[in-house]
Amino acid sequence: MLGSSVGFSPAGMVAYEVCSSPMPEGWEALDAEAYKALFFHSLDGVMFTDPVAGTILAANPAACAMLGYSEDDICRLGRDGIMDPPDAARWPERMAEPDGTGCFRSELSFQRADGSTFPAEVTSQLFTDQTATARSCIIIRDITDRRRLEQDLWELALVDELTGLHNRRAFILLAEHAIKEASRAHRPVIALVADVDDLKAINDTWGHAEGERALQKAADALQGSCREADIVGRLGGDEFAILLAETHELDGLERRVRDRLARAARGLAYPLSLSIGVASCEPGHPHDCDLPDLLHRADRAMYADKTSHRRPAQSTDRSHRTTMDRHERHDHRHRDARSGGAENPPSH
Protein backbone atom coordinates (compact mmCIF):
# COMPACT_ATOMS: atom_id res chain seq x y z
CA MET A 1 0.00 0.00 0.00
CA LEU A 2 1.44 3.35 -1.06
CA GLY A 3 0.15 5.46 1.79
CA SER A 4 2.90 8.07 2.02
CA SER A 5 3.23 11.37 0.22
CA VAL A 6 6.41 13.34 -0.24
CA GLY A 7 7.22 16.69 -1.78
CA PHE A 8 10.64 17.79 -3.00
CA SER A 9 12.55 21.01 -3.20
CA PRO A 10 13.90 21.84 -6.67
CA ALA A 11 17.50 21.66 -5.47
CA GLY A 12 17.59 18.27 -3.83
CA MET A 13 14.11 16.71 -3.86
CA VAL A 14 13.92 16.95 -0.09
CA ALA A 15 10.97 15.32 1.66
CA TYR A 16 8.76 17.53 3.79
CA GLU A 17 6.04 15.00 4.62
CA VAL A 18 6.92 11.33 4.85
CA CYS A 19 3.88 9.55 6.20
CA SER A 20 0.13 9.94 6.16
CA SER A 21 -0.14 8.44 9.66
CA PRO A 22 -0.49 10.77 12.66
CA MET A 23 2.87 12.13 13.76
CA PRO A 24 4.09 12.64 17.32
CA GLU A 25 3.57 16.09 18.84
CA GLY A 26 6.08 18.60 17.55
CA TRP A 27 6.84 16.64 14.37
CA GLU A 28 5.36 19.39 12.23
CA ALA A 29 8.16 21.68 13.36
CA LEU A 30 10.59 19.74 11.22
CA ASP A 31 10.70 21.69 8.00
CA ALA A 32 12.36 21.14 4.64
CA GLU A 33 15.74 22.24 6.01
CA ALA A 34 15.70 19.40 8.56
CA TYR A 35 14.93 16.85 5.86
CA LYS A 36 17.63 18.35 3.69
CA ALA A 37 20.12 17.89 6.55
CA LEU A 38 19.10 14.24 6.91
CA PHE A 39 19.53 13.69 3.18
CA PHE A 40 22.89 15.42 2.80
CA HIS A 41 24.53 14.29 6.06
CA SER A 42 23.42 10.66 6.25
CA LEU A 43 26.33 8.21 6.40
CA ASP A 44 24.26 5.79 4.31
CA GLY A 45 23.70 6.32 0.62
CA VAL A 46 20.23 7.73 -0.11
CA MET A 47 18.67 7.93 -3.56
CA PHE A 48 15.22 8.88 -4.81
CA THR A 49 14.14 6.97 -7.90
CA ASP A 50 11.36 6.35 -10.34
CA PRO A 51 10.71 2.67 -9.50
CA VAL A 52 8.99 1.96 -12.80
CA ALA A 53 11.56 3.46 -15.19
CA GLY A 54 14.55 2.71 -12.96
CA THR A 55 15.79 6.30 -13.24
CA ILE A 56 17.50 8.02 -10.33
CA LEU A 57 16.20 11.48 -9.47
CA ALA A 58 18.62 12.43 -6.67
CA ALA A 59 21.58 10.96 -4.80
CA ASN A 60 23.14 12.19 -1.58
CA PRO A 61 26.89 12.74 -1.01
CA ALA A 62 27.30 9.40 0.79
CA ALA A 63 25.93 7.53 -2.24
CA CYS A 64 28.30 9.48 -4.51
CA ALA A 65 31.27 8.62 -2.28
CA MET A 66 30.36 4.92 -2.18
CA LEU A 67 29.98 4.66 -5.93
CA GLY A 68 32.72 7.05 -7.01
CA TYR A 69 30.36 9.05 -9.25
CA SER A 70 28.99 12.57 -9.15
CA GLU A 71 25.27 12.96 -8.54
CA ASP A 72 24.78 13.90 -12.21
CA ASP A 73 26.56 10.71 -13.29
CA ILE A 74 24.44 8.57 -10.98
CA CYS A 75 21.26 10.13 -12.32
CA ARG A 76 22.47 9.61 -15.88
CA LEU A 77 23.40 5.96 -15.32
CA GLY A 78 20.19 5.04 -13.58
CA ARG A 79 19.57 2.18 -11.21
CA ASP A 80 20.83 -0.55 -13.54
CA GLY A 81 24.00 1.38 -14.34
CA ILE A 82 25.24 1.43 -10.75
CA MET A 83 24.41 -2.16 -9.84
CA ASP A 84 26.31 -5.37 -10.43
CA PRO A 85 24.55 -6.76 -13.55
CA PRO A 86 23.25 -10.00 -11.94
CA ASP A 87 21.64 -8.06 -9.10
CA ALA A 88 20.33 -5.37 -11.44
CA ALA A 89 18.37 -8.11 -13.19
CA ARG A 90 16.90 -9.24 -9.85
CA TRP A 91 15.74 -5.81 -8.77
CA PRO A 92 12.38 -5.73 -10.61
CA GLU A 93 11.51 -9.11 -9.09
CA ARG A 94 12.22 -7.82 -5.60
CA MET A 95 10.20 -4.66 -6.22
CA ALA A 96 7.25 -6.84 -7.21
CA GLU A 97 7.34 -8.84 -3.96
CA PRO A 98 4.47 -7.47 -1.89
CA ASP A 99 4.81 -7.34 1.86
CA GLY A 100 1.92 -5.00 2.58
CA THR A 101 4.14 -1.98 3.21
CA GLY A 102 5.68 -1.20 -0.16
CA CYS A 103 9.09 -1.79 1.43
CA PHE A 104 11.73 -4.45 0.96
CA ARG A 105 15.17 -5.09 2.43
CA SER A 106 17.86 -7.16 0.76
CA GLU A 107 21.60 -7.53 0.23
CA LEU A 108 22.66 -6.60 -3.29
CA SER A 109 25.91 -5.79 -5.05
CA PHE A 110 26.74 -2.38 -6.56
CA GLN A 111 29.40 -1.40 -9.08
CA ARG A 112 31.74 1.54 -8.52
CA ALA A 113 33.04 3.88 -11.18
CA ASP A 114 36.37 1.98 -11.22
CA GLY A 115 34.58 -1.27 -12.03
CA SER A 116 34.95 -2.84 -8.58
CA THR A 117 31.90 -4.09 -6.75
CA PHE A 118 30.81 -3.99 -3.13
CA PRO A 119 28.00 -5.65 -1.16
CA ALA A 120 25.34 -3.43 0.34
CA GLU A 121 22.33 -3.78 2.56
CA VAL A 122 19.51 -2.13 0.64
CA THR A 123 16.20 -0.80 1.89
CA SER A 124 13.68 0.48 -0.64
CA GLN A 125 10.49 2.26 0.40
CA LEU A 126 7.76 3.08 -2.12
CA PHE A 127 5.69 6.25 -1.79
CA THR A 128 3.74 8.73 -3.91
CA ASP A 129 4.68 12.33 -4.39
CA GLN A 130 2.31 15.34 -4.49
CA THR A 131 1.33 14.53 -8.06
CA ALA A 132 0.42 10.95 -7.08
CA THR A 133 3.44 9.64 -8.99
CA ALA A 134 5.10 6.49 -7.65
CA ARG A 135 8.59 7.06 -6.25
CA SER A 136 11.00 5.09 -4.12
CA CYS A 137 13.55 6.05 -1.51
CA ILE A 138 16.54 3.70 -1.62
CA ILE A 139 19.00 3.53 1.26
CA ILE A 140 22.24 1.62 0.68
CA ARG A 141 24.73 0.68 3.39
CA ASP A 142 28.16 -0.64 2.42
CA ILE A 143 28.64 -3.96 4.28
CA THR A 144 32.10 -4.82 2.94
CA ASP A 145 33.62 -4.85 6.44
CA ARG A 146 30.79 -7.00 7.78
CA ARG A 147 31.18 -9.50 4.95
CA ARG A 148 34.94 -9.61 5.57
CA LEU A 149 34.36 -10.26 9.27
CA GLU A 150 31.83 -13.00 8.45
CA GLN A 151 34.35 -14.61 6.11
CA ASP A 152 37.04 -14.43 8.78
CA LEU A 153 34.72 -16.05 11.32
CA TRP A 154 33.75 -18.71 8.79
CA GLU A 155 37.39 -19.53 8.16
CA LEU A 156 38.13 -19.64 11.88
CA ALA A 157 35.29 -22.14 12.29
CA LEU A 158 36.06 -24.38 9.31
CA VAL A 159 39.66 -23.85 8.17
CA ASP A 160 42.77 -25.21 9.83
CA GLU A 161 44.85 -22.12 10.53
CA LEU A 162 48.24 -23.78 10.10
CA THR A 163 47.69 -25.64 6.82
CA GLY A 164 44.75 -23.86 5.19
CA LEU A 165 42.95 -27.19 4.75
CA HIS A 166 39.49 -27.98 6.08
CA ASN A 167 39.68 -28.53 9.81
CA ARG A 168 38.18 -31.62 11.40
CA ARG A 169 34.71 -30.16 11.81
CA ALA A 170 34.53 -29.02 8.19
CA PHE A 171 35.93 -32.29 6.88
CA ILE A 172 33.35 -34.32 8.82
CA LEU A 173 30.47 -32.15 7.61
CA LEU A 174 31.54 -32.19 3.96
CA ALA A 175 32.51 -35.85 3.93
CA GLU A 176 29.22 -37.00 5.47
CA HIS A 177 27.30 -34.98 2.89
CA ALA A 178 29.42 -36.41 0.06
CA ILE A 179 28.83 -39.96 1.29
CA LYS A 180 25.07 -39.42 1.28
CA GLU A 181 25.22 -38.04 -2.26
CA ALA A 182 27.37 -40.96 -3.39
CA SER A 183 24.99 -43.45 -1.82
CA ARG A 184 22.02 -41.94 -3.65
CA ALA A 185 23.96 -42.06 -6.94
CA HIS A 186 25.27 -45.61 -6.27
CA ARG A 187 28.88 -44.47 -6.45
CA PRO A 188 31.75 -45.91 -4.39
CA VAL A 189 33.51 -43.82 -1.78
CA ILE A 190 37.22 -43.95 -0.96
CA ALA A 191 38.88 -42.59 2.16
CA LEU A 192 42.61 -42.00 2.49
CA VAL A 193 44.20 -41.31 5.87
CA ALA A 194 47.79 -40.03 6.05
CA ASP A 195 50.04 -39.49 9.04
CA VAL A 196 53.31 -37.54 9.11
CA ASP A 197 56.05 -39.93 10.19
CA ASP A 198 58.09 -39.06 13.27
CA LEU A 199 56.67 -35.58 13.80
CA LYS A 200 57.49 -35.68 17.50
CA ALA A 201 61.12 -36.46 16.69
CA ILE A 202 61.18 -33.49 14.30
CA ASN A 203 59.71 -31.24 16.99
CA ASP A 204 62.11 -32.49 19.66
CA THR A 205 65.21 -32.26 17.46
CA TRP A 206 64.56 -29.24 15.24
CA GLY A 207 61.94 -27.27 17.15
CA HIS A 208 58.21 -26.76 16.88
CA ALA A 209 58.50 -24.23 14.07
CA GLU A 210 60.15 -26.89 11.94
CA GLY A 211 57.44 -29.35 12.93
CA GLU A 212 54.82 -26.90 11.71
CA ARG A 213 56.75 -26.50 8.48
CA ALA A 214 56.68 -30.28 8.02
CA LEU A 215 52.89 -30.29 8.52
CA GLN A 216 52.49 -27.52 5.95
CA LYS A 217 54.58 -29.41 3.40
CA ALA A 218 52.53 -32.54 3.98
CA ALA A 219 49.30 -30.58 3.60
CA ASP A 220 50.52 -29.00 0.36
CA ALA A 221 51.47 -32.41 -1.03
CA LEU A 222 48.04 -33.84 -0.21
CA GLN A 223 46.09 -30.87 -1.53
CA GLY A 224 48.22 -30.54 -4.65
CA SER A 225 47.70 -34.19 -5.55
CA CYS A 226 43.90 -34.08 -5.39
CA ARG A 227 41.15 -33.05 -7.74
CA GLU A 228 38.91 -30.11 -6.99
CA ALA A 229 36.04 -32.45 -6.07
CA ASP A 230 38.08 -34.29 -3.42
CA ILE A 231 37.70 -33.28 0.23
CA VAL A 232 40.99 -32.77 2.06
CA GLY A 233 41.26 -32.03 5.77
CA ARG A 234 43.52 -32.10 8.78
CA LEU A 235 41.90 -34.35 11.36
CA GLY A 236 44.21 -33.27 14.14
CA GLY A 237 47.87 -33.29 15.14
CA ASP A 238 49.85 -35.09 12.44
CA GLU A 239 46.90 -36.82 10.77
CA PHE A 240 45.17 -35.87 7.52
CA ALA A 241 42.33 -37.36 5.51
CA ILE A 242 41.01 -37.27 1.96
CA LEU A 243 37.57 -38.37 0.83
CA LEU A 244 37.10 -39.24 -2.83
CA ALA A 245 33.39 -39.53 -3.64
CA GLU A 246 33.41 -39.13 -7.41
CA THR A 247 35.81 -41.81 -8.55
CA HIS A 248 36.04 -45.58 -8.76
CA GLU A 249 39.76 -45.79 -8.06
CA LEU A 250 42.65 -43.91 -6.48
CA ASP A 251 44.19 -43.32 -9.92
CA GLY A 252 47.75 -43.05 -8.60
CA LEU A 253 46.87 -40.67 -5.74
CA GLU A 254 49.19 -42.35 -3.22
CA ARG A 255 52.09 -42.21 -5.65
CA ARG A 256 51.44 -38.56 -6.49
CA VAL A 257 51.32 -37.63 -2.81
CA ARG A 258 54.55 -39.43 -1.99
CA ASP A 259 56.36 -38.05 -5.05
CA ARG A 260 55.20 -34.50 -4.37
CA LEU A 261 56.22 -34.70 -0.72
CA ALA A 262 59.62 -36.16 -1.65
CA ARG A 263 60.27 -33.19 -3.92
CA ALA A 264 59.16 -30.75 -1.22
CA ALA A 265 61.45 -32.41 1.33
CA ARG A 266 64.62 -31.94 -0.70
CA GLY A 267 67.14 -29.92 1.24
CA LEU A 268 65.58 -30.60 4.63
CA ALA A 269 67.86 -31.79 7.39
CA TYR A 270 65.53 -34.67 8.24
CA PRO A 271 63.50 -37.25 6.30
CA LEU A 272 59.88 -36.31 5.68
CA SER A 273 57.40 -39.00 4.74
CA LEU A 274 53.79 -40.08 5.18
CA SER A 275 52.21 -43.32 6.21
CA ILE A 276 49.05 -43.82 4.15
CA GLY A 277 46.02 -46.05 4.54
CA VAL A 278 43.03 -46.48 2.25
CA ALA A 279 39.52 -47.85 2.74
CA SER A 280 36.50 -47.89 0.46
CA CYS A 281 32.81 -48.70 0.44
CA GLU A 282 30.91 -49.91 -2.57
CA PRO A 283 27.39 -49.06 -3.75
CA GLY A 284 24.74 -51.31 -2.29
CA HIS A 285 26.49 -51.65 1.08
CA PRO A 286 25.27 -48.60 3.01
CA HIS A 287 26.38 -50.07 6.35
CA ASP A 288 29.96 -49.88 5.08
CA CYS A 289 29.64 -46.19 4.20
CA ASP A 290 29.46 -44.87 7.72
CA LEU A 291 32.15 -42.18 7.88
CA PRO A 292 33.62 -43.08 11.30
CA ASP A 293 33.87 -46.73 10.23
CA LEU A 294 35.41 -45.77 6.89
CA LEU A 295 38.04 -43.59 8.56
CA HIS A 296 38.65 -46.25 11.20
CA ARG A 297 39.43 -48.85 8.53
CA ALA A 298 41.65 -46.39 6.64
CA ASP A 299 43.42 -45.59 9.92
CA ARG A 300 44.14 -49.28 10.53
CA ALA A 301 45.58 -49.57 7.03
CA MET A 302 47.69 -46.47 7.61
CA TYR A 303 49.07 -47.86 10.87
CA ALA A 304 49.95 -51.13 9.09
CA ASP A 305 51.79 -49.08 6.44
CA LYS A 306 53.65 -47.20 9.16
CA THR A 307 54.70 -50.44 10.83
CA SER A 308 55.87 -51.94 7.57
CA HIS A 309 58.32 -49.18 6.69
CA ARG A 310 59.35 -47.98 10.15
CA ARG A 311 63.07 -47.99 10.73
CA PRO A 312 64.45 -48.56 14.26
CA ALA A 313 65.64 -44.96 14.51
CA GLN A 314 62.22 -43.75 13.50
CA SER A 315 60.34 -45.52 16.25
CA THR A 316 61.50 -43.56 19.29
CA ASP A 317 58.56 -41.18 19.34
CA ARG A 318 55.88 -43.84 19.07
CA SER A 319 57.41 -46.96 20.56
CA HIS A 320 55.06 -46.63 23.55
CA ARG A 321 51.92 -46.58 21.39
CA THR A 322 49.85 -49.68 20.84
CA THR A 323 47.45 -50.22 17.99
CA MET A 324 44.50 -50.12 20.39
CA ASP A 325 45.67 -46.83 21.93
CA ARG A 326 45.78 -45.19 18.55
CA HIS A 327 42.33 -46.37 17.50
CA GLU A 328 40.83 -45.31 20.82
CA ARG A 329 42.22 -41.80 20.31
CA HIS A 330 41.01 -41.82 16.69
CA ASP A 331 37.48 -42.86 17.67
CA HIS A 332 37.46 -40.23 20.42
CA ARG A 333 38.40 -37.51 17.90
CA HIS A 334 35.48 -38.44 15.65
CA ARG A 335 33.06 -38.47 18.55
CA ASP A 336 34.34 -35.00 19.48
CA ALA A 337 33.87 -33.80 15.90
CA ARG A 338 30.23 -34.86 15.88
CA SER A 339 29.64 -33.10 19.19
CA GLY A 340 31.54 -29.94 18.28
CA GLY A 341 34.64 -30.69 20.32
CA ALA A 342 37.87 -28.66 20.35
CA GLU A 343 39.61 -28.19 17.03
CA ASN A 344 42.89 -29.74 15.96
CA PRO A 345 44.91 -30.29 19.13
CA PRO A 346 48.58 -29.43 18.92
CA SER A 347 50.86 -32.29 18.11
CA HIS A 348 53.57 -30.91 20.32
ABEGO torsion letter per residue (X at the ends): XBABBBBBBAAAGBBABABABBBBBGAAABBAAAAAAAAAABABBBBBBBAAAGBBABBBAAAAAAAGBBAAAAAAAEAAAABBAAAAAAAAAAAABBAGAGBBBBBBBBBBAAGBBBBBBBBBBBBBBAAGBBBBBBBBBBAAAAAAAAAAAAAAAABBAAAGBBBAAAAAAAAAAAAAAAAAAGBBBBBBBBBBBGAAAAAAAAEAAAAAAAAAAAAAAAAAABBAABBBBBAEEABBBBBBAABABAGGAAAAAAAAAAAAABGBABBBBBBBBBBBBBBGBAAAABAAAAAAAAAAAAAAAAAAABBAAAAAAAAABBAAAAAAAAAAAAAAAAAGBBBBBBAX
